[in-house]
Amino acid sequence: MMAIYGPLALILNVAFFILLAHIIMSWLINFQVLNLHQPFVAQVWHGLTRLLEPIYEPIRRILPDTRPLDLAPLVVFIIIISLRDFILPELLLR
């Protein structure tokens, strides 16, 4: 079971930090701390967005439309934290 838990925990940890970087970056862009006209910022932002959009899209179809506020990242964040901190350790104990 540990052979499955290790790689799965690593994938969830990497996904957690990628999602955290995307959320913080979106706040910094919205509060105009970061500017998308800077090439490095735009490149990182578009890369993270392309990476996370396939995860957000099915969740956006399920959630109600809250147009100015996108709740998909919050839902994905909660799912990743639940899997990483509660469900995987519980499976390891069995």
C-alpha positions as CSV (number, residue, x, y, z in Angstrom):
1,M,0.0,0.0,0.0
2,M,2.9,2.3,0.7
3,A,4.0,1.9,-3.0
4,I,0.7,3.5,-4.0
5,Y,0.6,6.1,-1.2
6,G,4.0,7.6,-1.9
7,P,3.5,8.6,-5.5
8,L,-0.1,9.6,-5.0
9,A,0.9,11.8,-2.1
10,L,3.6,13.4,-4.2
11,I,1.2,14.1,-7.0
12,L,-1.3,15.7,-4.6
13,N,1.4,17.8,-3.0
14,V,2.6,19.1,-6.4
15,A,-1.0,19.8,-7.4
16,F,-1.6,21.6,-4.1
17,F,1.4,24.0,-4.7
18,I,0.6,24.6,-8.3
19,L,-3.0,25.4,-7.4
20,L,-1.8,27.7,-4.5
21,A,0.5,29.5,-6.9
22,H,-2.3,30.0,-9.4
23,I,-4.7,31.3,-6.7
24,I,-2.1,33.7,-5.3
25,M,-1.1,34.9,-8.7
26,S,-4.8,35.6,-9.6
27,W,-5.1,37.7,-6.5
28,L,-1.9,39.7,-7.3
29,I,-3.1,40.2,-10.9
30,N,-6.6,41.4,-9.9
31,F,-5.1,43.8,-7.3
32,Q,-2.7,45.0,-10.0
33,V,0.4,44.0,-8.1
34,L,1.4,41.9,-11.1
35,N,1.0,43.0,-14.7
36,L,0.3,40.6,-17.5
37,H,2.2,42.9,-19.9
38,Q,5.4,41.6,-18.3
39,P,6.5,38.6,-20.4
40,F,7.6,36.4,-17.5
41,V,4.4,37.0,-15.5
42,A,2.2,36.4,-18.6
43,Q,4.1,33.2,-19.5
44,V,3.7,31.8,-16.0
45,W,0.1,32.8,-15.8
46,H,-0.9,31.3,-19.1
47,G,1.1,28.1,-18.4
48,L,-0.7,27.7,-15.0
49,T,-4.1,28.5,-16.6
50,R,-3.6,26.0,-19.4
51,L,-2.5,23.4,-16.9
52,L,-5.5,23.9,-14.5
53,E,-8.3,24.6,-16.9
54,P,-9.0,20.9,-17.7
55,I,-9.5,20.4,-13.9
56,Y,-11.7,23.5,-13.4
57,E,-14.0,23.1,-16.4
58,P,-16.0,20.0,-15.2
59,I,-16.4,21.6,-11.8
60,R,-17.6,24.9,-13.4
61,R,-20.3,22.9,-15.2
62,I,-21.6,21.5,-11.9
63,L,-21.4,24.7,-9.9
64,P,-24.0,27.5,-10.3
65,D,-23.0,30.5,-12.3
66,T,-21.4,33.1,-10.0
67,R,-20.0,35.2,-12.8
68,P,-17.7,37.7,-11.0
69,L,-16.5,35.0,-8.5
70,D,-15.0,31.8,-9.8
71,L,-15.5,29.1,-7.2
72,A,-13.9,26.2,-9.1
73,P,-10.4,26.8,-7.7
74,L,-11.8,26.8,-4.2
75,V,-13.6,23.5,-4.8
76,V,-10.5,21.9,-6.3
77,F,-8.4,23.2,-3.4
78,I,-10.8,21.6,-0.9
79,I,-10.8,18.3,-2.8
80,I,-7.0,18.2,-2.9
81,I,-6.7,19.0,0.8
82,S,-9.3,16.4,1.7
83,L,-7.6,13.7,-0.4
84,R,-4.2,14.5,0.8
85,D,-4.9,15.0,4.5
86,F,-7.9,12.8,5.3
87,I,-8.6,10.1,2.7
88,L,-5.1,8.9,1.8
89,P,-3.9,8.5,5.3
90,E,-7.1,6.7,6.2
91,L,-6.6,4.3,3.3
92,L,-3.0,3.7,4.5
93,L,-4.2,2.5,7.9
94,R,-6.4,-0.2,6.4
